[in-house]
Amino acid sequence: MILPGQITRLYILDLGLFDVCGGERIIGIPGYLLQTDRGANILIDTGFPPEYLTDPDRSETDGLPRFGRLIDFRLEQTAEGALALLGLTPQDIDLVILSHGHIDHVGSLPLFAHAPIVMTTRERAEPAPLYYGTVRPIPWPEATYHLIDADTPVCEGLTLIPTPGHTPGHLSALVDLPDGRRVILAADAINRASESDEAFADSMDPAASQASSDRLLSFMTRGATLIYGHEPTQWPVLPKAPKPW
């Protein structure tokens, strides 16, 4: 265990709406806030850089237009703003979990460098976060990193599962809530429901992605609900903070 205690609440953070490649699909950008009975706040993924809201040139400098464009990114959809909906600030975060280093997951990581950051050894081995394409505009922040290589319990009710494929060091999470509900936070291990039919075309290693997907889907036979990384039809119906899961 990395932290004492048990998961008591799960919140889905709305970190923006993104148009992929000029209308190919419109996707939501999720983050997750989990709380324990010991008062710990755990953040999974951090969304885009907050500078995308204040500096109109920053996203272009980072190469974002080659990937798509933000079509809804308000103050309350920055990581800091989303936490504020729950009465929290970045300094209230006790642990950060990074699923992988792409632009929409790692962008606000420097705001949380005071907290230990959990990620896979393979993902952290990149000289800088993968971000998008060949662009590497931000370094890994100076922080305490807790690197894992296998299934790892964070605390009671939260287990991290390496799911390579989308990136070599991708990480997913399995959440067990006190009322018996189980939630799979797939992140981009299963980006959308159609990915398997599309042979994981967006993946760095499609074969590894299929294996990781198969493993995550196996948990659904035990009654788990799967939250995709960016499924366009699922995102609108998911409860968003400040409403809990």
C-alpha positions, 0 to 999 in steps of 0.5 A, a space after each residue: 500500500 502507498 497510502 493508509 485508508 480506504 477509498 470513500 468517494 470518486 469524482 469525475 473531473 470535467 477538464 474540457 471538450 476537444 475536437 479531434 482532427 477537425 471533426 473526426 470526433 468530439 471527446 471529453 477530457 476526464 480527470 479523477 479525484 478520489 478521497 479516502 476515509 483518512 482525508 487523503 485526496 488522490 488525483 488521477 491525470 491533470 488535463 491540459 496546461 492552464 496556459 491554454 486558457 490565458 495564452 492564445 499562442 501557447 497551444 499552437 507553439 505546443 503543436 496542438 492544432 496538428 492534433 485538434 482544438 479545444 472547443 470548450 475549456 473554461 476556468 472551471 475545466 482547468 485542473 485547478 478550477 475543477 478541484 475548486 468545484 469540490 472546495 479544493 486547491 492543488 495544495 490539497 492533493 496528497 498523491 498524483 497518479 499519471 496514466 500516461 504522458 500525453 498532452 491532455 493528461 500531463 499538461 497541469 502536472 507541474 501544479 502538483 509537483 509538491 505531491 508524490 507522483 505515481 506512474 510506471 517506470 517505463 513511462 517515466 523513462 521517457 526524457 520528457 512527457 510524450 505529449 503529442 507526436 514529436 513535440 516535447 514542450 514540458 519537462 518532467 517536474 522536479 518531484 518525488 516519483 513512485 515508479 511501479 511495474 506491476 499491479 499495485 494497491 494504492 490503498 484499500 479500494 484502489 489498485 493500479 494496473 499497467 496497461 501498455 499499448 497506447 503508450 509503452 508505460 500506460 496505467 489504468 486503475 480499478 476502484 472499489 467503492 464501499 457500497 460494492 460498486 466497482 469502476 474501471 478507469 481505463 484511461 486511454 488503454 481503451 480510448 473508446 468503445 470502437 477501438 478494438 474493431 479499429 485494431 487500436 489504430 491510435 496505439 503505439 503498440 496495437 497488439 499490447 493494447 489488445 491484450 491490455 483491453 482484454 484484461 480490463 474487460 475481464 473485470 466487467 464479468 465481475 460487475 464492474 463499470 468501465 469508464 473509457 478514456 474518451 468515448 464520445 457517447 459515454 462522456 455526456 452521461 457521466 456524472 461530473 464533479 461536484 456530483 460524486 460517482 
